[in-house]
Amino acid sequence: MGLADLAQLVRAPAALSVPGDVLAGAAAAGHPLGARTFGVMGSSVCLYWAGMALNDYADATIDAVERPGRPVPSGRVPRRTALAVAAALTAGGLALAAVSGGRRSLVGALPLAGAVWAYDLKLKSTPAGPAAMAAARALDVLAGALAAGPGTGGTTGTGAALRRGAVPAALVGAHTYTLTALSRHEISGAPARLPAATLAASTTTVLAAALPAVRTAATAGVSRATAARAVVVTAGALVYLGSYGTAQARAVREPSGENVRRAVGAGILGLMPLQAALTARGGATAAAAALGVVHPLARRLARRISPT
């Protein structure tokens, strides 16, 4: 077992879609993007990777038939090692949250870790699966809203931070719900009505993310900062629709397993421009632009290691 096998086990490049959750939550809550925020990003990446390893541990029997090339069924990574990796990354993620943000960050990280383990070990194949995964991503955004601890500049009380982070959390959760619903049909394909429904839902999601900033910028006499924010929000929305939306439209026309798989892959990384739009909407325009720059890199890396 080598580093390449571990990278494939945890879908390493897909973790680039995680820091944007924290950024969107932090921006909505009005927190500075300081060391605590970056610590929570690292915690969330660890928990994401833990979920990927735990997924392959839990799905070893199914993957032996449907995806024999994955690290566990192919024998490159022993099943017990996948479980150990998941446990170690979970512990590391919780420790990083505690060190970077103290008790307040643990309030965000503990439910997130619980949601990840519950989804992979119990809920994934049940009707509650898409909602459970959506909840995990929403909790990741709320972890960002809680990122700044007591005594830092711009600190918001816990309740106020959660309220401010609720809208981006709900929108990221809505995206994740559509993505998880599609992912259940990556092998056999889906009825055309499913990608049609997820396309409608994701279009509604990105419009809800972008329109408030665009309407504000359309008002006479706005500042350059407000106009720049609207430009970045609009760009994120358009890239989101151009990547995830286009892939879903292709799956509507021909809902084969291959096209559904492509839509899922596009949706995993397509979350990044949605996060950029939400981050800019929260006022962190430069951080949002940085997310936009990272998105093409993530897509390039995904050609080497599949995010699904």
C-alpha positions as CSV (number, residue, x, y, z in Angstrom):
1,M,0.0,0.0,0.0
2,G,1.5,3.3,-1.1
3,L,0.6,7.0,-0.8
4,A,-1.2,6.9,-4.2
5,D,-3.5,4.2,-2.8
6,L,-4.3,6.2,0.3
7,A,-4.9,9.3,-1.9
8,Q,-7.4,7.3,-3.9
9,L,-9.0,5.9,-0.8
10,V,-9.8,9.3,0.6
11,R,-10.4,10.9,-2.8
12,A,-7.7,13.5,-1.9
13,P,-8.4,16.2,-4.6
14,A,-12.1,16.3,-3.7
15,A,-11.2,17.8,-0.4
16,L,-10.5,21.0,-2.2
17,S,-14.3,21.3,-2.2
18,V,-14.4,21.5,1.7
19,P,-12.7,24.8,2.7
20,G,-15.3,26.7,0.8
21,D,-18.0,25.5,3.2
22,V,-16.1,27.0,6.1
23,L,-15.4,30.2,4.2
24,A,-19.0,30.7,3.3
25,G,-20.1,30.2,6.9
26,A,-17.4,32.5,8.3
27,A,-18.2,35.2,5.8
28,A,-21.9,35.1,6.5
29,A,-21.2,35.4,10.3
30,G,-18.8,38.3,9.7
31,H,-15.7,36.6,11.1
32,P,-12.2,37.5,10.0
33,L,-10.4,34.8,8.0
34,G,-7.7,34.2,10.6
35,A,-5.8,31.3,12.0
36,R,-8.9,29.8,13.7
37,T,-10.8,29.8,10.4
38,F,-7.9,28.0,8.7
39,G,-7.7,25.5,11.6
40,V,-11.4,24.7,11.2
41,M,-10.8,24.2,7.4
42,G,-8.1,21.7,8.2
43,S,-10.5,19.9,10.7
44,S,-13.2,19.7,8.0
45,V,-10.8,18.3,5.4
46,C,-9.8,15.6,7.9
47,L,-13.4,14.7,8.5
48,Y,-14.2,14.7,4.8
49,W,-11.3,12.3,4.1
50,A,-12.4,10.2,7.1
51,G,-15.8,9.9,5.5
52,M,-14.3,8.7,2.2
53,A,-12.2,6.0,3.9
54,L,-15.2,4.9,6.0
55,N,-17.4,4.8,2.9
56,D,-15.0,2.3,1.2
57,Y,-14.8,0.3,4.5
58,A,-18.6,0.1,4.7
59,D,-19.1,-0.6,0.9
60,A,-16.4,-3.2,0.5
61,T,-18.8,-6.0,-0.4
62,I,-20.8,-3.9,-2.9
63,D,-17.7,-2.4,-4.4
64,A,-16.3,-5.8,-5.1
65,V,-19.0,-6.2,-7.6
66,E,-19.7,-2.7,-8.8
67,R,-16.3,-0.9,-8.4
68,P,-13.6,-3.6,-8.2
69,G,-10.9,-1.1,-9.0
70,R,-11.3,0.9,-5.8
71,P,-8.4,0.4,-3.3
72,V,-10.3,-1.9,-0.8
73,P,-11.9,-4.4,-3.2
74,S,-8.8,-4.5,-5.3
75,G,-6.7,-5.5,-2.3
76,R,-4.4,-2.5,-2.4
77,V,-5.7,-1.2,0.9
78,P,-6.9,-3.8,3.5
79,R,-10.4,-3.2,4.7
80,R,-9.3,-2.9,8.4
81,T,-6.8,-0.3,7.3
82,A,-9.5,1.8,5.7
83,L,-11.4,1.7,9.0
84,A,-8.2,2.7,10.9
85,V,-7.6,5.6,8.5
86,A,-11.1,6.8,9.0
87,A,-10.8,6.6,12.8
88,A,-7.4,8.4,12.8
89,L,-8.6,11.2,10.5
90,T,-11.7,11.7,12.6
91,A,-9.6,12.0,15.8
92,G,-7.2,14.3,14.0
93,G,-10.1,16.5,12.8
94,L,-11.6,16.8,16.2
95,A,-8.3,17.6,17.8
96,L,-7.6,20.2,15.2
97,A,-10.9,21.8,15.8
98,A,-10.3,21.9,19.6
99,V,-6.8,23.3,19.2
100,S,-7.8,26.0,16.7
101,G,-11.1,27.1,18.1
102,G,-11.6,25.5,21.5
103,R,-15.0,24.4,22.8
104,R,-16.8,26.6,20.3
105,S,-15.3,24.9,17.3
106,L,-15.9,21.5,18.8
107,V,-19.6,22.4,18.9
108,G,-19.4,22.4,15.1
109,A,-17.0,19.5,14.6
110,L,-18.6,16.9,16.9
111,P,-22.0,16.8,15.2
112,L,-20.3,16.9,11.8
113,A,-18.2,13.8,12.7
114,G,-21.3,12.1,14.0
115,A,-23.2,12.8,10.8
116,V,-20.3,11.4,8.7
117,W,-20.2,8.1,10.6
118,A,-23.9,7.7,10.8
119,Y,-24.3,8.3,7.1
120,D,-21.6,5.8,6.0
121,L,-22.4,3.1,8.5
122,K,-26.2,3.2,8.7
123,L,-28.1,5.9,6.7
124,K,-26.5,5.9,3.3
125,S,-28.7,3.1,1.7
126,T,-31.9,4.3,3.5
127,P,-34.4,6.9,2.3
128,A,-32.8,9.3,4.8
129,G,-29.4,9.0,3.1
130,P,-29.6,12.2,0.9
131,A,-30.9,14.3,3.8
132,A,-28.2,12.9,6.1
133,M,-25.4,13.9,3.7
134,A,-27.0,17.3,3.1
135,A,-27.0,17.8,6.9
136,A,-23.3,16.9,7.1
137,R,-22.5,19.6,4.5
138,A,-24.7,22.1,6.2
139,L,-23.0,21.4,9.5
140,D,-19.7,22.1,7.8
141,V,-20.9,25.6,6.8
142,L,-22.1,26.2,10.4
143,A,-18.7,25.1,11.7
144,G,-17.3,28.0,9.6
145,A,-19.8,30.3,11.2
146,L,-18.6,29.3,14.6
147,A,-14.9,29.5,13.6
148,A,-13.9,32.7,15.5
149,G,-13.7,32.0,19.2
150,P,-14.2,34.4,22.1
151,G,-11.9,37.2,22.3
152,T,-11.1,37.6,18.6
153,G,-12.0,40.6,16.5
154,G,-15.4,40.4,14.9
155,T,-16.6,37.6,17.2
156,T,-20.3,36.9,17.1
157,G,-22.2,35.1,19.8
158,T,-22.8,31.4,19.1
159,G,-26.6,31.8,18.5
160,A,-26.1,34.8,16.3
161,A,-23.3,33.1,14.3
162,L,-25.6,30.0,13.7
163,R,-28.4,32.3,12.6
164,R,-26.2,34.2,10.1
165,G,-24.8,30.9,8.8
166,A,-28.2,29.3,8.3
167,V,-28.8,30.6,4.8
168,P,-25.5,29.5,3.2
169,A,-25.8,26.2,5.2
170,A,-29.3,25.6,3.7
171,L,-28.2,26.3,0.2
172,V,-25.1,24.1,0.4
173,G,-27.3,21.4,1.9
174,A,-29.8,21.7,-0.9
175,H,-27.0,21.3,-3.5
176,T,-25.7,18.2,-1.6
177,Y,-29.1,16.7,-1.4
178,T,-29.4,16.8,-5.3
179,L,-25.9,15.4,-5.6
180,T,-26.5,12.5,-3.2
181,A,-29.8,11.6,-4.8
182,L,-28.0,11.3,-8.2
183,S,-25.1,9.3,-6.7
184,R,-27.4,6.4,-6.0
185,H,-27.7,5.8,-9.7
186,E,-24.1,6.0,-10.8
187,I,-23.9,2.4,-11.8
188,S,-27.3,1.5,-13.3
189,G,-28.4,4.9,-14.5
190,A,-31.5,6.9,-13.4
191,P,-35.0,7.7,-14.7
192,A,-34.8,10.9,-16.6
193,R,-37.1,12.6,-14.2
194,L,-34.4,12.4,-11.4
195,P,-31.7,14.5,-13.1
196,A,-34.5,16.8,-14.4
197,A,-35.6,17.4,-10.8
198,T,-32.1,17.8,-9.4
199,L,-31.3,20.3,-12.3
200,A,-34.4,22.4,-11.3
201,A,-33.4,22.2,-7.6
202,S,-29.8,23.2,-8.2
203,T,-30.8,26.1,-10.5
204,T,-33.2,27.4,-7.8
205,T,-30.4,27.0,-5.2
206,V,-27.9,29.1,-7.2
207,L,-30.4,31.8,-8.0
208,A,-31.3,32.1,-4.3
209,A,-27.5,32.5,-3.6
210,A,-26.9,35.1,-6.3
211,L,-30.0,37.3,-6.7
212,P,-29.8,39.2,-3.4
213,A,-26.3,40.5,-4.2
214,V,-27.2,41.2,-7.8
215,R,-30.3,43.2,-6.8
216,T,-28.3,45.2,-4.3
217,A,-25.7,46.1,-7.0
218,A,-28.5,47.1,-9.3
219,T,-29.4,50.0,-7.0
220,A,-28.1,53.4,-8.0
221,G,-25.1,54.7,-6.1
222,V,-23.6,51.5,-4.9
223,S,-20.0,51.4,-3.9
224,R,-17.3,49.7,-6.0
225,A,-16.9,47.0,-3.3
226,T,-20.6,46.2,-3.7
227,A,-20.4,46.1,-7.4
228,A,-17.3,43.9,-7.3
229,R,-19.1,41.6,-4.9
230,A,-22.0,41.2,-7.3
231,V,-19.5,40.4,-10.2
232,V,-17.9,37.6,-8.2
233,V,-21.3,36.3,-7.1
234,T,-22.6,36.3,-10.6
235,A,-19.4,34.6,-12.0
236,G,-19.7,31.9,-9.3
237,A,-23.3,31.3,-10.2
238,L,-22.6,31.0,-13.9
239,V,-19.6,28.6,-13.5
240,Y,-21.8,26.5,-11.2
241,L,-24.5,26.2,-13.8
242,G,-22.0,25.7,-16.6
243,S,-20.4,22.8,-14.8
244,Y,-22.9,21.0,-12.7
245,G,-26.0,22.3,-14.6
246,T,-24.6,21.2,-17.9
247,A,-23.7,17.8,-16.7
248,Q,-27.2,17.3,-15.3
249,A,-28.8,18.5,-18.5
250,R,-26.7,15.8,-20.3
251,A,-28.0,13.2,-17.9
252,V,-31.6,14.4,-18.6
253,R,-31.1,13.7,-22.3
254,E,-29.4,10.3,-21.7
255,P,-29.6,9.2,-18.1
256,S,-27.1,6.4,-18.4
257,G,-24.8,5.4,-15.5
258,E,-21.9,7.1,-17.2
259,N,-23.7,10.4,-17.6
260,V,-25.0,10.2,-14.0
261,R,-21.5,9.5,-12.8
262,R,-20.2,12.5,-14.7
263,A,-22.9,14.7,-13.2
264,V,-22.0,13.5,-9.7
265,G,-18.3,14.3,-10.4
266,A,-19.2,17.7,-11.7
267,G,-21.4,18.3,-8.7
268,I,-18.7,17.4,-6.2
269,L,-16.3,20.0,-7.6
270,G,-19.1,22.3,-8.9
271,L,-19.9,23.0,-5.2
272,M,-16.8,25.3,-5.2
273,P,-18.2,28.1,-7.4
274,L,-21.4,28.0,-5.4
275,Q,-19.3,28.4,-2.3
276,A,-17.5,31.3,-4.0
277,A,-20.8,33.0,-4.7
278,L,-21.9,32.5,-1.1
279,T,-18.6,33.7,0.3
280,A,-18.7,36.9,-1.9
281,R,-22.3,37.4,-0.9
282,G,-21.1,37.4,2.7
283,G,-18.6,40.2,2.0
284,A,-15.4,38.2,1.6
285,T,-14.9,39.0,-2.1
286,A,-11.1,38.3,-2.2
287,A,-11.5,34.9,-0.5
288,A,-14.3,34.1,-3.0
289,A,-12.1,34.9,-5.9
290,A,-9.4,32.6,-4.5
291,L,-12.0,29.8,-4.5
292,G,-12.7,30.5,-8.1
293,V,-9.0,30.2,-8.9
294,V,-8.8,26.8,-7.1
295,H,-11.7,25.3,-8.9
296,P,-9.9,24.7,-12.3
297,L,-7.0,23.1,-10.3
298,A,-9.4,20.8,-8.6
299,R,-11.0,19.7,-11.9
300,R,-7.5,19.0,-13.3
301,L,-6.6,16.9,-10.3
302,A,-9.9,15.0,-10.5
303,R,-8.8,13.7,-13.9
304,R,-6.0,11.8,-12.0
305,I,-8.0,10.7,-9.0
306,S,-11.7,10.4,-9.3
307,P,-13.8,12.3,-6.8
308,T,-16.5,9.7,-6.8
